[in-house]
Amino acid sequence: MSAHESEWTLRRLSAGELAAAEAARIRAHAAGCAACGATLRGIEKDQTALEAQVPFERFEAGVERALQRQKRNETLRVPPRRWVATTVAMAASVLLVLLARPLLSHQDEGRGLNGIKGGAVAELRIGGGAGPQREARKDAPEPLAPGERVRLGYQADGHRYVAAVSVDASGEVTPLHPESGESAPVEPGADMHWLPGSWELTGSGGERVVLVLSDAPLAVESLVDAARRAFQAASGDVERMAPLDVPGEQTHWVLRKP
């Protein structure tokens, strides 16, 4: 009896993640299997529509501010890394979509992937590199290729505020959005909303990106402090960091820079 391929395998095939021999075998199976063929066509159709709707955008002011900060910091010390917000509008054909992940708050680790609200989700997209599209497993670090950039989106499901930070392998914490003050109000509506801008995570080694949805505004400095504490508690290993000790629901991604 011939078994059907899993949706995850078909998604990896569509993203170009499989070895040539394995990809050829699965495409041959999908060509002769009505169920798997329909699933694969649906995945490719959804991906094409998604890319057409949400291209990477230009954010020239953000780039200028980031470059100015980088120059000022480099006069003080040689950092192990820096993040740079980018303004390049990327073609949809090179976007990488990481799997939408239901949010987990630090209070809900034992509840699996559903979290408290049940409908809040977040996505981290990567684009701009030379490689093919792919989808990253939500439970494993995602390797970045040179020049790739990240972008963050969310569906708030009743939460009212959003913020994002990143932590690199040296323990440097960068507020991604907003850069100071308090977490920003979420966009109205149930659709996926995208934070303004995209980021290039420079340097090398691991980097953890955290998006927090909350019911009340959080001070950006409190998120930065919480990220530093989590980094220290993990003995300086970004891949082992626990959820941040702040209210709200969180999504974490670990990225490995070249």
Secondary structure as UniProt FT lines:
FT   HELIX           7..15
FT   HELIX           20..32
FT   HELIX           34..53
FT   HELIX           60..74
FT   TURN            75..76
FT   STRAND          83..86
FT   HELIX           92..94
FT   STRAND          95..97
FT   STRAND          101..102
FT   HELIX           106..111
FT   TURN            112..113
FT   TURN            115..117
FT   STRAND          121..127
FT   TURN            138..139
FT   STRAND          142..143
FT   TURN            146..147
FT   STRAND          149..155
FT   TURN            157..158
FT   STRAND          161..168
FT   TURN            169..170
FT   STRAND          173..177
FT   STRAND          184..185
FT   STRAND          193..194
FT   STRAND          198..201
FT   STRAND          205..214
FT   HELIX           220..233
FT   TURN            234..236
FT   HELIX           238..240
FT   STRAND          249..257
//
